[in-house]
Protein backbone atom coordinates (compact mmCIF):
# COMPACT_ATOMS: atom_id res chain seq x y z
CA UNK A 1 0.00 0.00 0.00
CA UNK A 2 2.71 2.50 1.00
CA UNK A 3 4.91 1.54 -1.97
CA UNK A 4 2.02 2.18 -4.36
CA UNK A 5 1.41 5.58 -2.76
CA UNK A 6 5.10 6.51 -2.93
CA UNK A 7 5.24 5.44 -6.58
CA UNK A 8 2.14 7.49 -7.38
CA UNK A 9 3.60 10.53 -5.57
CA UNK A 10 6.86 10.15 -7.49
CA UNK A 11 4.97 10.04 -10.79
CA UNK A 12 2.96 13.12 -9.81
CA UNK A 13 6.15 14.98 -8.86
CA UNK A 14 7.73 14.06 -12.21
CA UNK A 15 4.62 15.19 -14.08
CA UNK A 16 4.57 18.42 -12.12
CA UNK A 17 8.23 19.12 -12.97
CA UNK A 18 7.57 18.48 -16.68
CA UNK A 19 4.50 20.72 -16.72
CA UNK A 20 6.35 23.52 -14.91
CA UNK A 21 9.20 23.27 -17.41
CA UNK A 22 6.70 23.38 -20.28
CA UNK A 23 5.00 26.42 -18.72
CA UNK A 24 8.29 28.30 -18.40
CA UNK A 25 9.84 27.41 -21.75
CA UNK A 26 7.17 26.79 -24.39
CA UNK A 27 5.58 29.39 -26.58
CA UNK A 28 1.81 29.14 -26.28
CA UNK A 29 -1.30 31.27 -26.31
CA UNK A 30 -2.56 33.02 -23.20
CA UNK A 31 -5.59 30.72 -22.78
CA UNK A 32 -3.42 27.61 -23.12
CA UNK A 33 -0.92 29.00 -20.60
CA UNK A 34 -3.71 29.74 -18.09
CA UNK A 35 -5.12 26.21 -18.44
CA UNK A 36 -1.66 24.75 -17.91
CA UNK A 37 -1.11 26.97 -14.85
CA UNK A 38 -4.42 25.77 -13.36
CA UNK A 39 -3.46 22.15 -13.94
CA UNK A 40 -0.06 22.73 -12.28
CA UNK A 41 -1.73 24.31 -9.25
CA UNK A 42 -4.20 21.39 -8.98
CA UNK A 43 -1.45 18.75 -9.14
CA UNK A 44 0.72 20.68 -6.67
CA UNK A 45 -2.17 20.80 -4.18
CA UNK A 46 -2.77 17.05 -4.57
CA UNK A 47 0.91 16.25 -3.97
CA UNK A 48 1.11 18.58 -0.95
CA UNK A 49 -2.12 17.19 0.53
CA UNK A 50 -0.85 13.62 0.17
CA UNK A 51 2.46 14.53 1.82
CA UNK A 52 0.66 16.23 4.72
CA UNK A 53 -1.59 13.19 5.19
CA UNK A 54 1.40 10.83 5.33
CA UNK A 55 3.26 13.15 7.73
CA UNK A 56 0.21 13.35 9.99
CA UNK A 57 -0.17 9.57 9.98
CA UNK A 58 3.47 8.94 10.91
CA UNK A 59 3.52 11.66 13.57
CA UNK A 60 0.53 9.93 15.16
CA UNK A 61 2.43 6.63 15.16
CA UNK A 62 5.41 8.29 16.88
CA UNK A 63 3.15 9.54 19.67
CA UNK A 64 1.80 6.02 20.16
CA UNK A 65 5.34 4.62 20.56
CA UNK A 66 5.94 7.31 23.10
Secondary structure, DSSP 4 states (H G I P E B T S, - for coil): -HHHHHHHHHHHHHHHHHHHHHHHH----HHHHHHHHHHHHHHHHHHHHHHHHHHHHHHHHHHHH-
